[in-house]
Amino acid sequence: MSNWMKPGKADPTFLGVYWVDAGDGLACMFARFLIDDEPELTHSVYGFISSHSLGLLGQAYKVHYFGRALWVDERLGDHERLAEAKRQGATELWIHTPRWGDVHYWDIESKLIEKYRPPMNKQRPQPRFGGLGGLGGFGGLGGHSPVWAY
């Protein structure tokens, strides 16, 4: 059993990490999982993602949906957009859990939706009450993210 799950649940399939530019100098490290995994993380931003090969150039990723959750596993258990995202080709679940003192997860979700405009995000989230924490640890990560939505 890993630290991702409670006893009695299967461990999620960890696929690695990917850095995503959220704009305004904010880079977010997302842990990548299979779409049906339900890691037990808290205060997180998540995305339903599909991957596309660019041959020798590597991979590109399409964002179908960004959301936020106080408890990720509880939110994903009956998520109203998950089946639709899978029908549209999403195969990965990406999760970013900010460190204490970083930008609040509500604000990160807003920034990601505003920048990438995922097609399944119908509502534009309202920023939390402006509480931006420190942005420590994100220097020098520009130009790294072939992530898009359409």
Secondary structure, 3 states (H helix, E strand, C coil): CCCCCCCCCCCCCEEEEEEEEEECCEEEEEEEEECCCCCCCEEEEEEEEEEEECHHHCEEEEEEEEEEEEEHHHHHCCCCCHHHHHHCCCCEEEEECCCCCCCCHHHHHHHHHHHHCCCCCCCCCCCCCCCCCCCCCCCCCCCCCCEECC
